[in-house]
Amino acid sequence: MRIMTAGNEFGEMAIAKKSSRSFDTAWTNRLYKKELIIDNANELTLELREKGAPNRLLNLVFRAYDGAVAFRYEIPAQAGFE
């Protein structure tokens, strides 16, 4: 798998840390048909670290809801990604 950012390709990655959490919250949305939004999910975050120099970080975040799944990536603040 190749991951590119502004012409910089990430090297081989390894899992440096993983964490999980569950949440069950509700919030009000006045712009949608349904005003009360229930947000109930389980989340897994994998912190990946590049095996070789410059040892850049990349986080993958996965969420599982009752009827859906989602994921996103995060590039934490670090040298070379200003």
N, C-alpha and C positions, 0 to 999 in steps of 0.2 A: 504494500500500500504506500502510495506517495502522497505526502502532505506538503503543499506549497503555500508560502505566504510571501507576497511581493517579490517573487523570484528566488526565494530561499527555500530549499527543500530540506525537510526534516530528515534526519538519519533514522536508524533503527531505534525503536522506542521500547522501554520496559516499564512495567507497573512499579512505581515508587511507593505509592500509598493508595489505599482505598478506604472509603467511608460510606456509610449509608444512614438514611434517616427516613422517618415516616412523618407525615403531617396530615392534619385534618382541620382545615380552617374554612371560614366563610367570609365573604365580602360582598358589598353592595355595588351593583352596576346599574346606574340610572339610564344608561344609553341602550340597553339591551332589553328584549321582551321579558326575560326572566330577571327580576331585580336581585334576588339573592343567589349568589354563585357559591356552590360548595366545592372546595378544593381539597380533595382527599387522594393522597398518592404515596408511593414508596419511591425513594430516590437512591441511586448508586452513583458515586463520583469516583472515577479512576484518575489519579494523577500520574501521567506518563512523563518519563524523563528520557531524553535522548541518551543513548549508550555512549556515544563518542562526543568529543568536543564539538560545539560549545555547550553541551549538556542542557539544551533548552527544555522548557516545561510545556506541557499541553494537557488540559483537563478535558475529560469526556464525562458528561453528566447524562444519566439515563433516568427517566421517570416512567412509572407504571401506574396508570389510573384504572378505575373499574372497567372502562370501555375504550381505553386508548393507551398508546405508548408515545413517548417523545424522547428526543435526545438533542444535545447541543454540545458545542465545543467552546472552550474558553482558553485564551492565551494569556496567562498571568503576566503582569508587569515584570519585565526582565530586560537585561542588556540586549540591544539589537532589535527591540520591538517598541520603539518610542512612537 
